[in-house]
Amino acid sequence: MKIVIATRNRHKAVELQTLLHGVGYDAVRLDEIDPDGKIPEVEETGTTFKENALLKAHAIAKATGLPSVADDTGLEVDALGGAPGIFSARYSGENCTYEDNVKKLLRELSDVADDRRTARFKTVAVYVHKETELSAEGVVEGVITEKAEGFGGFGYDPVFSVWDMKKTYAQLADEEKNRVSHRGKAIRSLIEKLHENGLIADNPS
């Protein structure tokens, strides 16, 4: 059975597709089902990660008639009172780039001491199909580096150093990142809930 990944962010979609591989569904990206972009963008008007993830999953499940998986992810920086949080993707304004967001974050923290640059990445992943709603959360603690380090990943990956690894996400290979990341944790937890609810036949772990 197909399950659609409810995002047009290609980097996120590929990551989710990899994480969902081999769990009993044929995970397909939204741009594979709707290459011409006829399904409109879902406006993220929620006030929490879970609300935004559910908005996306419900809209795409309704538009496609397929089970849908979505997530909402954000970076919470303690010295900034938890910002950018749910506004992480558009921290520098609408239509901003990953680089714009990273530059703004580093400017905001330019006078902040190393021991106060603590942060966490948080993902809430959801599954929606007909009347069924499931959700799971993944969190990884870390610190914001003073400059970008590494060449992999996307978003804030070059400036988020995983607390117990002393490496940024951008310095990790894709498989290693998926093994330790917030999104990886959330999706593995969601898969367990799919199994517990009889929505996949075999235990994915």
Phi and psi in degrees as a GROMACS rama.xvg file:
@    title "Ramachandran Plot"
@    xaxis  label "Phi"
@    yaxis  label "Psi"
@TYPE xy
-80.9945  147.77  LYS-2
-133.172  131.957  ILE-3
-99.5094  138.306  VAL-4
-90.5822  115.385  ILE-5
-87.0464  68.2142  ALA-6
-157.088  149.434  THR-7
-102.826  3.92424  ARG-8
-76.8212  107.438  ASN-9
-60.8694  -41.1386  ARG-10
-61.3791  -47.5151  HIS-11
-64.6491  -42.0247  LYS-12
-61.577  -43.1424  ALA-13
-65.3664  -40.9202  VAL-14
-62.0173  -45.2727  GLU-15
-65.5724  -39.7022  LEU-16
-60.6784  -40.9638  GLN-17
-64.942  -44.2437  THR-18
-67.2391  -28.9116  LEU-19
-91.3611  -0.824011  LEU-20
-64.0727  133.427  HIS-21
79.7553  21.15  GLY-22
-107.51  13.5729  VAL-23
102.279  -2.62829  GLY-24
-120.243  153.186  TYR-25
-93.2945  95.8127  ASP-26
-76.2763  119.281  ALA-27
-119.137  145.038  VAL-28
-77.7752  153.409  ARG-29
-61.4007  -36.8035  LEU-30
-71.5064  -14.7997  ASP-31
-79.7185  -35.7674  GLU-32
-80.7001  -34.9327  ILE-33
-130.201  65.8992  ASP-34
-64.4958  -23.1226  PRO-35
-90.7308  0.909529  ASP-36
68.0179  33.5492  GLY-37
-73.3919  -28.7266  LYS-38
-76.6332  122.676  ILE-39
-68.1129  155.787  PRO-40
-61.3741  143.8  GLU-41
-90.8547  124.29  VAL-42
-76.8692  125.322  GLU-43
-88.5617  88.1503  GLU-44
-101.665  3.3466  THR-45
-70.8246  163.87  GLY-46
-105.064  -1.06022  THR-47
-136.235  164.258  THR-48
-59.7632  -42.8929  PHE-49
-63.2578  -44.0646  LYS-50
-59.9715  -44.1942  GLU-51
-66.8374  -40.3329  ASN-52
-63.0979  -41.9282  ALA-53
-66.8587  -37.7682  LEU-54
-57.5328  -46.0937  LEU-55
-67.5552  -45.8162  LYS-56
-64.9822  -43.5469  ALA-57
-64.5508  -43.1647  HIS-58
-63.0769  -43.1008  ALA-59
-75.6771  -35.5929  ILE-60
-62.0507  -40.9584  ALA-61
-67.3891  -41.045  LYS-62
-70.8053  -31.9151  ALA-63
-105.017  -20.32  THR-64
75.1757  11.6637  GLY-65
-111.81  156.401  LEU-66
-56.626  146.216  PRO-67
-132.277  140.881  SER-68
-119.24  133.144  VAL-69
-138.587  159.473  ALA-70
-138.761  159.889  ASP-71
-128.651  134.51  ASP-72
-133.14  144.305  THR-73
-152.027  161.19  GLY-74
-104.527  125.442  LEU-75
-111.649  115.872  GLU-76
-105.584  121.978  VAL-77
-60.9262  -42.7301  ASP-78
-66.5055  -15.3337  ALA-79
-107.071  18.6804  LEU-80
68.0917  26.8095  GLY-81
94.3774  -4.26885  GLY-82
-72.3032  156.418  ALA-83
-78.6535  -13.7276  PRO-84
55.0521  -129.886  GLY-85
-67.3495  -10.1401  ILE-86
-99.1183  15.5916  PHE-87
-55.8679  -41.7788  SER-88
-70.6104  -23.7935  ALA-89
-125.664  37.0588  ARG-90
-58.8274  -37.4359  TYR-91
-96.0244  11.0624  SER-92
113.109  171.015  GLY-93
-63.0978  143.818  GLU-94
63.5225  22.0962  ASN-95
-76.9275  162.345  CYS-96
-98.7146  167.317  THR-97
-55.6226  -42.994  TYR-98
-63.3804  -39.5826  GLU-99
-58.1617  -45.2672  ASP-100
-65.9249  -42.2  ASN-101
-64.6908  -43.3094  VAL-102
-61.6842  -42.6013  LYS-103
-63.4339  -44.0234  LYS-104
-59.931  -45.892  LEU-105
-65.5327  -35.0623  LEU-106
-63.8415  -44.1381  ARG-107
-63.2585  -26.9015  GLU-108
-105.209  11.742  LEU-109
-60.4243  -29.2353  SER-110
-106.881  13.7573  ASP-111
-95.4705  128.983  VAL-112
-65.5458  155.895  ALA-113
-54.0629  -40.9982  ASP-114
-75.9714  -2.18583  ASP-115
-113.527  11.3703  ARG-116
-96.8711  25.2424  ARG-117
-67.3166  147.53  THR-118
-159.274  170.138  ALA-119
-145.152  146.847  ARG-120
-96.7887  134.619  PHE-121
-130.497  133.989  LYS-122
-126.147  135.47  THR-123
-115.181  119.351  VAL-124
-106.827  141.756  ALA-125
-133.248  153.815  VAL-126
-122.137  131.76  TYR-127
-132.812  129.577  VAL-128
-155.123  116.648  HIS-129
54.5605  -116.902  LYS-130
-91.3153  -0.102216  GLU-131
-92.8425  129.461  THR-132
-130.556  126.408  GLU-133
-130.28  147.877  LEU-134
-142.842  154.993  SER-135
-152.284  152.906  ALA-136
-121.124  146.916  GLU-137
-134.126  134.321  GLY-138
-133.308  137.956  VAL-139
-131.125  127.907  VAL-140
-87.5027  146.966  GLU-141
-167.125  -162.268  GLY-142
-137.084  156.082  VAL-143
-92.0674  123.896  ILE-144
-74.1149  165.818  THR-145
-80.1342  -17.4063  GLU-146
-151.675  163.243  LYS-147
-66.0104  137.323  ALA-148
-136.753  125.789  GLU-149
99.3502  165.915  GLY-150
-125.891  1.67956  PHE-151
-97.0675  -174.648  GLY-152
68.7728  -159.27  GLY-153
-160.078  174.418  PHE-154
64.1455  -128.783  GLY-155
-88.5866  7.7587  TYR-156
-52.6945  -38.2763  ASP-157
-70.025  -13.4361  PRO-158
-119.383  4.77813  VAL-159
-105.381  111.017  PHE-160
-97.9524  121.879  SER-161
-65.7036  129.938  VAL-162
-51.9945  -50.4638  TRP-163
-94.7028  5.84906  ASP-164
-113.016  -21.5351  MET-165
58.6775  30.6045  LYS-166
-133.779  146.987  LYS-167
-77.1614  159.651  THR-168
-55.4358  -35.6769  TYR-169
-69.6834  -14.2728  ALA-170
-92.7014  -2.1505  GLN-171
-98.8823  147.181  LEU-172
-66.5179  156.381  ALA-173
-54.5281  -45.5458  ASP-174
-62.9495  -39.8676  GLU-175
-68.1927  -41.7912  GLU-176
-61.5736  -46.8096  LYS-177
-61.2837  -30.025  ASN-178
-71.5668  -32.2061  ARG-179
-112.083  -8.97366  VAL-180
-76.3116  163.356  SER-181
-59.2826  -43.2641  HIS-182
-67.3452  -41.142  ARG-183
-60.0075  -44.1335  GLY-184
-62.5603  -44.6264  LYS-185
-63.7224  -43.9605  ALA-186
-69.26  -40.1032  ILE-187
-62.8973  -38.6332  ARG-188
-65.9493  -40.2109  SER-189
-64.6487  -39.7417  LEU-190
-61.1428  -41.0672  ILE-191
-60.4606  -39.6174  GLU-192
-69.1437  -35.4231  LYS-193
-61.5804  -41.5346  LEU-194
-64.8457  -46.7581  HIS-195
-61.1449  -29.6126  GLU-196
-93.7806  9.36671  ASN-197
71.7624  21.85  GLY-198
-94.9472  -8.44731  LEU-199
-134.761  147.12  ILE-200
-76.4396  -37.265  ALA-201
-118.299  151.958  ASP-202
-65.8768  117.352  ASN-203
-67.855  -18.9601  PRO-204
